[in-house]
Amino acid sequence: MEQTSDQSKLERLRLKHSLIVPVSFLILIWLIKIFEWFFDFNLHQLGIFPLEAKGLPGLITAPLIHSDFNHLMANTVPLFVLLWSIFYFYRPLAYRIFFLSYIITNLWIWVSAREGWHIGASGLVYAFAAFLFFSGIIRNYFRLIAISLIVVFLYGGMFWGIFPILRDVSWEGHLLGSFSGILLAIIYRKEGPQRPSPQWEDQEDEIPEEIWNAENLKKKREEKSDHTPYPLNENNKTHQDNTNTPTTS
């Protein structure tokens, strides 16, 4: 009972910890948007402008800025679900995946995206989704593959976002975010949760000592009974006396 209680407490603690970063990040980007709306500011110049110095601050600030509340709402739910999944199922790697996805995606946007201001956290959404999907496949672990399938089921429609279909959408951010997620899934494929190896492959079959001793004792008794002479009647004794045939004792 005590062990079960301790495991339950540990699981609740793990669940709470996995919510800290997703909730904190969402509170931050919502506060920024509310501040922007309340004071009638336009913070799009905190986005990424490729290959120009004025766009360098966007490496940090671009995912925090959104064009409107619809844009922010579209990113809120997938950010929460995907970030929580990373911090819950990939806890030893979670902070590295979050910060590296953040930096790599934004840096690639600054280097290779088309001219213009790129804002929003969509690139991170694609990075996290790609990491969860490909990491589960690469590790070949059924629990993580289940997460991969859930990601496909919930956000499979995002696939079309990597193509230049809509002019005002930063499809480059989506595509480059996906690449960063795939890259991190490959780099960290041997770290974090792994497919457990079957125990029977590493363990030899052993006979418990009690059974081994019992079998030996049984064999000794059988051997002793095989050498015990049958009782002789008077006729047998007379016959043996005449033939001088020795009997076993």
C-alpha positions in Angstrom: 0.0 0.0 0.0 2.8 2.4 0.9 4.6 1.7 -2.4 1.4 2.3 -4.4 0.9 5.6 -2.5 4.4 6.7 -3.2 4.1 5.9 -6.9 0.8 7.9 -7.0 2.4 10.9 -5.4 5.4 10.7 -7.8 3.0 10.5 -10.8 1.1 13.6 -9.6 4.4 15.5 -9.1 5.5 14.5 -12.6 2.2 15.7 -14.1 2.4 19.0 -12.3 6.0 19.6 -13.4 5.1 18.8 -17.0 2.5 21.6 -16.9 4.9 24.4 -15.7 6.6 25.3 -19.0 3.5 25.0 -21.3 1.3 27.0 -19.0 4.0 29.7 -18.3 4.8 30.1 -22.0 1.1 30.5 -22.9 0.5 33.0 -20.1 3.5 35.0 -21.4 2.3 35.2 -25.1 -1.3 36.0 -24.0 -0.1 38.8 -21.7 1.9 40.3 -24.5 -1.0 40.2 -26.9 -3.4 41.7 -24.3 -0.8 44.4 -23.6 -0.5 45.1 -27.3 -4.3 45.3 -27.7 -4.9 47.4 -24.6 -2.3 50.0 -25.5 -2.9 49.8 -29.2 0.6 48.8 -30.0 1.9 46.9 -33.0 4.8 44.8 -32.1 5.4 43.1 -35.4 8.8 44.7 -35.7 9.9 42.3 -32.9 9.6 39.6 -35.5 12.3 38.1 -37.7 13.4 40.0 -40.8 15.6 37.6 -42.7 19.3 38.5 -43.3 19.1 41.9 -41.7 20.3 43.1 -38.4 16.9 44.6 -37.5 15.5 41.1 -37.5 18.0 39.6 -35.1 16.0 40.4 -31.9 13.3 38.3 -33.4 15.3 35.2 -32.8 14.1 35.6 -29.2 10.9 37.6 -29.5 9.2 36.4 -32.8 7.4 33.4 -31.3 5.9 35.7 -28.7 4.2 38.1 -31.2 1.0 37.3 -33.0 -0.9 39.3 -35.6 -4.3 39.0 -33.9 -6.2 37.0 -31.4 -7.3 34.5 -34.0 -3.7 33.8 -34.8 -2.9 33.4 -31.1 -5.9 31.1 -30.5 -4.8 28.9 -33.5 -1.5 28.3 -31.8 -2.6 28.1 -28.2 -4.1 24.6 -28.1 -1.5 22.8 -30.2 1.3 24.5 -28.2 -0.2 23.3 -24.9 -0.8 19.7 -26.1 2.6 19.3 -27.8 4.6 21.0 -25.1 2.9 19.0 -22.4 3.6 15.8 -24.2 7.3 16.6 -24.5 7.7 17.5 -20.9 5.7 14.5 -19.7 7.0 11.7 -21.9 10.5 13.1 -22.7 11.2 14.7 -19.3 15.0 14.2 -19.4 15.2 15.9 -22.8 12.3 18.4 -22.5 14.2 21.6 -21.8 16.8 20.9 -24.4 14.1 20.1 -27.0 12.3 23.3 -26.2 15.2 25.7 -26.3 16.9 24.1 -29.3 13.7 24.0 -31.3 13.3 27.7 -30.4 16.7 28.8 -31.5 17.3 26.5 -34.5 13.9 27.2 -36.0 14.2 31.0 -35.7 17.8 31.0 -36.9 16.9 29.1 -40.0 14.0 31.5 -40.7 16.4 34.4 -40.4 18.9 32.8 -42.8 16.6 31.4 -45.5 13.0 32.8 -45.3 11.7 35.3 -47.8 11.8 39.0 -47.1 9.3 40.3 -44.6 8.4 40.2 -40.9 7.9 36.6 -39.6 6.0 36.4 -36.3 4.1 33.8 -34.3 4.8 30.5 -32.6 3.7 28.3 -35.5 7.3 27.3 -36.3 7.5 25.9 -32.8 4.3 24.0 -33.1 5.7 22.3 -36.2 9.0 21.6 -34.5 7.3 20.0 -31.5 4.9 18.0 -33.6 7.7 16.7 -35.9 9.9 15.8 -32.9 7.1 13.8 -31.2 6.1 12.0 -34.4 9.6 11.0 -35.6 11.0 10.3 -32.2 8.3 7.7 -31.5 8.9 6.1 -34.9 12.7 6.0 -34.5 12.7 4.6 -31.0 10.2 1.9 -32.1 8.6 1.9 -28.6 4.8 1.3 -28.7 4.0 3.9 -26.1 5.8 6.6 -28.0 4.5 5.4 -31.3 1.0 5.8 -29.8 1.9 9.5 -29.1 3.1 9.7 -32.8 -0.3 8.4 -34.0 -2.2 10.8 -31.7 -0.2 13.7 -33.1 -1.0 12.6 -36.7 -4.7 12.3 -35.8 -4.9 15.7 -34.1 -2.6 17.7 -36.3 -2.1 15.8 -39.5 -3.8 18.7 -41.3 -0.8 20.8 -40.5 1.1 19.0 -43.3 -0.3 21.4 -45.8 1.1 24.4 -43.9 4.6 23.6 -45.2 3.7 24.5 -48.7 3.4 28.1 -50.1 -0.3 28.1 -50.5 -1.3 31.3 -48.6 0.8 34.4 -49.3 0.5 35.9 -45.8 1.4 32.7 -44.0 5.1 32.0 -43.1 5.2 28.5 -44.6 9.0 28.7 -44.4 8.6 28.8 -40.6 6.4 25.8 -40.7 8.8 23.9 -43.0 12.0 24.9 -41.1 10.3 24.1 -37.8 9.5 20.6 -39.0 13.1 20.1 -40.1 14.4 21.2 -36.7 12.1 18.7 -35.0 13.2 15.9 -37.2 16.9 16.8 -36.6 16.4 16.8 -32.8 14.6 13.5 -33.0 17.6 12.0 -34.7 20.2 13.6 -32.5 18.6 12.5 -29.3 17.3 9.1 -30.5 19.5 7.3 -27.9 18.6 9.5 -25.0 15.4 9.7 -22.9 12.8 7.0 -22.9 13.8 3.8 -24.8 12.2 0.6 -25.8 12.7 -1.8 -23.0 14.6 -5.0 -23.8 12.8 -8.3 -23.1 14.0 -9.7 -19.8 14.0 -13.3 -21.0 16.9 -12.5 -23.4 19.3 -11.6 -20.6 18.3 -14.2 -18.0 19.2 -17.9 -18.0 16.8 -20.5 -16.9 17.6 -21.5 -13.3 16.1 -24.3 -11.3 15.3 -23.2 -7.7 17.5 -24.8 -5.1 14.5 -26.4 -3.3 13.4 -28.2 -6.5 17.0 -29.3 -7.4 17.5 -30.8 -3.9 14.2 -32.6 -4.0 15.0 -34.1 -7.4 18.4 -35.3 -6.2 16.8 -36.8 -3.0 14.2 -38.6 -5.1 16.8 -40.1 -7.4 18.9 -41.3 -4.5 15.8 -43.0 -3.0 15.1 -44.7 -6.3 18.7 -45.9 -6.7 18.6 -47.3 -3.2 15.4 -49.1 -3.7 16.7 -50.7 -7.0 19.6 -52.4 -5.0 17.4 -53.7 -2.1 17.1 -57.6 -2.3 13.7 -59.1 -2.4 12.8 -61.2 0.7 13.7 -64.9 0.4 11.4 -67.7 1.4 12.6 -71.1 2.6 12.6 -72.6 -0.8 14.7 -69.8 -2.2 17.2 -70.2 0.7 17.5 -73.9 0.1 18.0 -73.4 -3.6 20.6 -70.7 -3.0 22.4 -72.9 -0.4 22.6 -75.7 -3.0 23.9 -73.4 -5.8 26.2 -71.4 -3.5 24.9 -68.2 -5.2 25.6 -65.2 -3.0 22.9 -62.7 -2.2 23.3 -59.0 -2.0 23.1 -57.5 1.4 
